[in-house]
Amino acid sequence: MPSTINKHLILSGIALTIAALIGGQSVLDSVNQKASLLEKQGTAIIAIEHTSPASIRFEISFKENSALLHLINKEADIAISLPEDWQRGEVKGVSLSSIKSDPPAFGFIRWSIPKNVQIQFRIPNTPTKAIVHNPSESSLKVTLATLNLETDEFNQNIFLLKEDPVTLWE
């Protein structure tokens, strides 16, 4: 009798493990499908994490299908998740080695950026829409300055993020 119970327990354990793997894979597939759908729709998702109130400035210049993002972070250390095809460029205020990044995951790279830093990102395929999220409990002020180099149109907006995401441009 004990061997039958042990067999059932082992089979149950295997079945649960397989179900968890399949369920976990379906969650990953769902996230990848959502990111792929957003990419096809031309939407960039940006998430900014911080532990104290923060203020970030995005200066973006657009030309044809590419852009240059100049990020200015003065008040707090942040972590920012950007699309993985956005390429880090020049860094001011700290050594290049001070800017850490996590390996790409789900189409994003998470960058750790200390305060008092300016950093550039080249955006090879400019999204038609960008949404910024503030998953932190502290407030986030985002100043956005955009310049269309083809039309010379300049815009500046200020957003205060607490809970809901904000569309930076579309």
ROZA-798103 format. One line per field, with one value per residue (C-alpha): residue number from 1; residue in three letters; chain; x, y, z. Coordinates in steps of 0.001 Angstrom, whole numbers, plus 500000, padded with zeros to 6 digits. Layout:
% ROZA-798103
i	NUM | ...
aa	ALA | ...
ch	A | ...
x	X | ...
y	Y | ...
z	Z | ...
***
This chain:
% ROZA-798103
i	1 | 2 | 3 | 4 | 5 | 6 | 7 | 8 | 9 | 10 | 11 | 12 | 13 | 14 | 15 | 16 | 17 | 18 | 19 | 20 | 21 | 22 | 23 | 24 | 25 | 26 | 27 | 28 | 29 | 30 | 31 | 32 | 33 | 34 | 35 | 36 | 37 | 38 | 39 | 40 | 41 | 42 | 43 | 44 | 45 | 46 | 47 | 48 | 49 | 50 | 51 | 52 | 53 | 54 | 55 | 56 | 57 | 58 | 59 | 60 | 61 | 62 | 63 | 64 | 65 | 66 | 67 | 68 | 69 | 70 | 71 | 72 | 73 | 74 | 75 | 76 | 77 | 78 | 79 | 80 | 81 | 82 | 83 | 84 | 85 | 86 | 87 | 88 | 89 | 90 | 91 | 92 | 93 | 94 | 95 | 96 | 97 | 98 | 99 | 100 | 101 | 102 | 103 | 104 | 105 | 106 | 107 | 108 | 109 | 110 | 111 | 112 | 113 | 114 | 115 | 116 | 117 | 118 | 119 | 120 | 121 | 122 | 123 | 124 | 125 | 126 | 127 | 128 | 129 | 130 | 131 | 132 | 133 | 134 | 135 | 136 | 137 | 138 | 139 | 140 | 141 | 142 | 143 | 144 | 145 | 146 | 147 | 148 | 149 | 150 | 151 | 152 | 153 | 154 | 155 | 156 | 157 | 158 | 159 | 160 | 161 | 162 | 163 | 164 | 165 | 166 | 167 | 168 | 169 | 170
aa	MET | PRO | SER | THR | ILE | ASN | LYS | HIS | LEU | ILE | LEU | SER | GLY | ILE | ALA | LEU | THR | ILE | ALA | ALA | LEU | ILE | GLY | GLY | GLN | SER | VAL | LEU | ASP | SER | VAL | ASN | GLN | LYS | ALA | SER | LEU | LEU | GLU | LYS | GLN | GLY | THR | ALA | ILE | ILE | ALA | ILE | GLU | HIS | THR | SER | PRO | ALA | SER | ILE | ARG | PHE | GLU | ILE | SER | PHE | LYS | GLU | ASN | SER | ALA | LEU | LEU | HIS | LEU | ILE | ASN | LYS | GLU | ALA | ASP | ILE | ALA | ILE | SER | LEU | PRO | GLU | ASP | TRP | GLN | ARG | GLY | GLU | VAL | LYS | GLY | VAL | SER | LEU | SER | SER | ILE | LYS | SER | ASP | PRO | PRO | ALA | PHE | GLY | PHE | ILE | ARG | TRP | SER | ILE | PRO | LYS | ASN | VAL | GLN | ILE | GLN | PHE | ARG | ILE | PRO | ASN | THR | PRO | THR | LYS | ALA | ILE | VAL | HIS | ASN | PRO | SER | GLU | SER | SER | LEU | LYS | VAL | THR | LEU | ALA | THR | LEU | ASN | LEU | GLU | THR | ASP | GLU | PHE | ASN | GLN | ASN | ILE | PHE | LEU | LEU | LYS | GLU | ASP | PRO | VAL | THR | LEU | TRP | GLU
ch	A | A | A | A | A | A | A | A | A | A | A | A | A | A | A | A | A | A | A | A | A | A | A | A | A | A | A | A | A | A | A | A | A | A | A | A | A | A | A | A | A | A | A | A | A | A | A | A | A | A | A | A | A | A | A | A | A | A | A | A | A | A | A | A | A | A | A | A | A | A | A | A | A | A | A | A | A | A | A | A | A | A | A | A | A | A | A | A | A | A | A | A | A | A | A | A | A | A | A | A | A | A | A | A | A | A | A | A | A | A | A | A | A | A | A | A | A | A | A | A | A | A | A | A | A | A | A | A | A | A | A | A | A | A | A | A | A | A | A | A | A | A | A | A | A | A | A | A | A | A | A | A | A | A | A | A | A | A | A | A | A | A | A | A | A | A | A | A | A | A
x	500000 | 502723 | 504275 | 500939 | 500562 | 504149 | 503515 | 500418 | 502288 | 505125 | 502696 | 500769 | 504012 | 505020 | 501572 | 501726 | 505219 | 504130 | 501029 | 503182 | 505638 | 502862 | 501105 | 504358 | 505099 | 501637 | 502212 | 505530 | 503863 | 501135 | 503671 | 505673 | 502506 | 501447 | 504889 | 504871 | 501395 | 502470 | 505564 | 503433 | 501155 | 504185 | 503840 | 506865 | 506386 | 508654 | 508636 | 510491 | 511162 | 512363 | 512202 | 511726 | 510002 | 511789 | 511943 | 513068 | 513492 | 513185 | 514479 | 513651 | 514531 | 512792 | 513871 | 512319 | 511983 | 514603 | 515059 | 517551 | 516468 | 518433 | 517440 | 518306 | 517985 | 518779 | 516894 | 516944 | 518490 | 516126 | 515689 | 514166 | 512950 | 513206 | 512657 | 515695 | 516387 | 516991 | 520786 | 522643 | 524932 | 526800 | 526759 | 527515 | 527925 | 529348 | 531634 | 530133 | 530683 | 528324 | 525372 | 524245 | 521780 | 519995 | 519973 | 517093 | 513806 | 510435 | 511705 | 513033 | 516310 | 516233 | 518846 | 520009 | 520730 | 522113 | 521027 | 522812 | 523272 | 522535 | 522338 | 521461 | 519615 | 519388 | 515947 | 516383 | 512662 | 510698 | 507445 | 504304 | 503273 | 505121 | 503560 | 505346 | 504451 | 505348 | 505117 | 506666 | 504702 | 506439 | 505382 | 507244 | 507493 | 508281 | 509205 | 509035 | 510580 | 510184 | 511694 | 510725 | 513841 | 511905 | 509246 | 511120 | 508087 | 508957 | 506683 | 507148 | 504862 | 505041 | 503372 | 502898 | 502601 | 501260 | 499263 | 498013 | 500321 | 500703 | 501046 | 504142 | 503460 | 501296
y	500000 | 502604 | 502104 | 502886 | 506100 | 507078 | 506434 | 508624 | 511369 | 511231 | 511281 | 514163 | 516065 | 515509 | 516597 | 519776 | 520555 | 520139 | 522293 | 525006 | 524949 | 525162 | 527913 | 529830 | 529531 | 530816 | 533864 | 534533 | 534037 | 536485 | 539167 | 538635 | 538795 | 542028 | 543606 | 542428 | 543901 | 547238 | 547227 | 546574 | 549415 | 551697 | 552225 | 552551 | 551775 | 553512 | 552731 | 554855 | 553489 | 555615 | 555596 | 559331 | 562091 | 562502 | 564905 | 563780 | 565820 | 564221 | 566261 | 564478 | 565520 | 563701 | 563378 | 561013 | 557638 | 558136 | 560245 | 561225 | 561201 | 563316 | 562294 | 564615 | 563193 | 565690 | 564759 | 561031 | 557742 | 556035 | 552835 | 553295 | 550543 | 551429 | 549444 | 547260 | 548757 | 552207 | 552533 | 554257 | 557030 | 559810 | 560017 | 563173 | 563597 | 560147 | 557602 | 555343 | 552356 | 553952 | 553418 | 549832 | 547849 | 544553 | 542002 | 542520 | 540972 | 541030 | 543613 | 546061 | 547002 | 548340 | 551051 | 552233 | 555941 | 557932 | 561497 | 564420 | 562462 | 563237 | 560362 | 560066 | 557252 | 556822 | 555650 | 553933 | 553402 | 556214 | 554960 | 556861 | 556820 | 556718 | 555968 | 556459 | 554569 | 555426 | 552143 | 553804 | 555212 | 558607 | 561236 | 561759 | 564984 | 564494 | 567499 | 566723 | 568922 | 567764 | 569169 | 568002 | 568689 | 568496 | 571093 | 573017 | 572503 | 572707 | 571663 | 571466 | 569777 | 568933 | 565829 | 564816 | 561056 | 559388 | 556314 | 556455 | 556238 | 559286 | 559488 | 561550 | 561791 | 560304
z	500000 | 500823 | 497415 | 495694 | 497716 | 496909 | 493199 | 493316 | 495124 | 492606 | 489659 | 491246 | 491747 | 488127 | 486911 | 489036 | 487767 | 484150 | 484748 | 486372 | 483478 | 480914 | 482913 | 483358 | 479664 | 478784 | 481026 | 479263 | 475884 | 476902 | 477899 | 474711 | 472596 | 474316 | 473791 | 470174 | 469635 | 471114 | 468915 | 465819 | 466877 | 467206 | 470964 | 473242 | 476927 | 479450 | 483178 | 485727 | 489225 | 492148 | 495956 | 496548 | 494572 | 491253 | 488336 | 484891 | 481725 | 478282 | 475353 | 472108 | 468589 | 465731 | 462104 | 459584 | 461343 | 464059 | 467158 | 469807 | 473452 | 475903 | 479455 | 482343 | 485852 | 488615 | 491779 | 492583 | 491579 | 489148 | 487214 | 483784 | 481474 | 477790 | 474596 | 473978 | 470533 | 472050 | 472084 | 474891 | 473755 | 475506 | 479315 | 481327 | 485082 | 485888 | 484313 | 481690 | 483997 | 486561 | 484209 | 484801 | 482723 | 483189 | 480378 | 477927 | 479066 | 477319 | 474811 | 477427 | 479090 | 482654 | 483197 | 486652 | 486449 | 489388 | 490084 | 488421 | 485185 | 481569 | 479117 | 475450 | 473696 | 469941 | 468847 | 465469 | 464771 | 466355 | 467831 | 466928 | 470581 | 473920 | 477297 | 480620 | 483804 | 487390 | 489347 | 492419 | 495346 | 495115 | 492621 | 489373 | 487392 | 483716 | 481592 | 477886 | 475211 | 471610 | 468444 | 464965 | 462898 | 459626 | 460517 | 463264 | 465518 | 469224 | 472108 | 475846 | 478380 | 482063 | 483491 | 487123 | 487488 | 490592 | 489584 | 486007 | 482994 | 480752 | 476987 | 476198 | 472489 | 469786
***
